[in-house]
Amino acid sequence: MKIFLDTANISEIKKALDLGILDGVTTNPTLISKEASHSTFNEIVSEILKTVPGPVSLEVTSLDHKGMVDEAMQLARLGDNVVIKVPITAEGLKAMKMLKEQGIKTNATLIFTSNQGLLAAKAGASYVSPFVGRLDDISEYGMKIVDDLKTIFRNYNFSTEIIVASIRHPMHVYEASLIGADIVTMPYSVLEKIITHPKTDEGIYKFLEDWKKVKH
């Protein structure tokens, strides 16, 4: 399973790269706005694209397919690892089809049903991003969509990869890995929680205390 960070913070990205586990990054207008107090959009994105060796999802803001495609063409020029995030709407599906024909990779975002994921795959999306946390927030079981999409894509040999998005906690990562999701994209705070465990800290402390008793 590939691990992406859902962030626009270059410091978080570099820390994850140093761990040797980062495969890519996803961003959105909200995440970029948090980093925009002293930098322009192009400055933020250019640094991310240069730093991350894998795919980086950048989101369009237009609502019509022509506007989405025009934006996507500009974003794609920023780096070879750009993936265009497109919302799952009728206009978005048109844009995905057109971008597929241009050889530009897309990430169908804001997926909340298996049928939406199916349509995005048929339209040529390289990735689909089911938002599991937001579904959990409204008392639906978000991970069920991931499981369903895994089966649907296998049934029809779709090459579209599943990015489990809107990750809230380590259990989402655990469940996604059991299902066999291709990718999880998470905030850096969740990655930190996955790394740490109180019993690990306790064990290290105990070993070090015992080591002090050994004559050197």
PyMOL commands that set and color helices and strands:
alter all, ss='L'
color gray80, all
select helices_A, chain A and resi 10-19+29-34+41-51+65-76+90-101+114-123+132-137+143-155+170-179+188-195+198-211
alter helices_A, ss='H'
color red, helices_A
select strands_A, chain A and resi 2-6+24-26+56-59+82-87+106-111+127-130+161-164+183-186
alter strands_A, ss='S'
color yellow, strands_A
deselect
rebuild
show_as cartoon
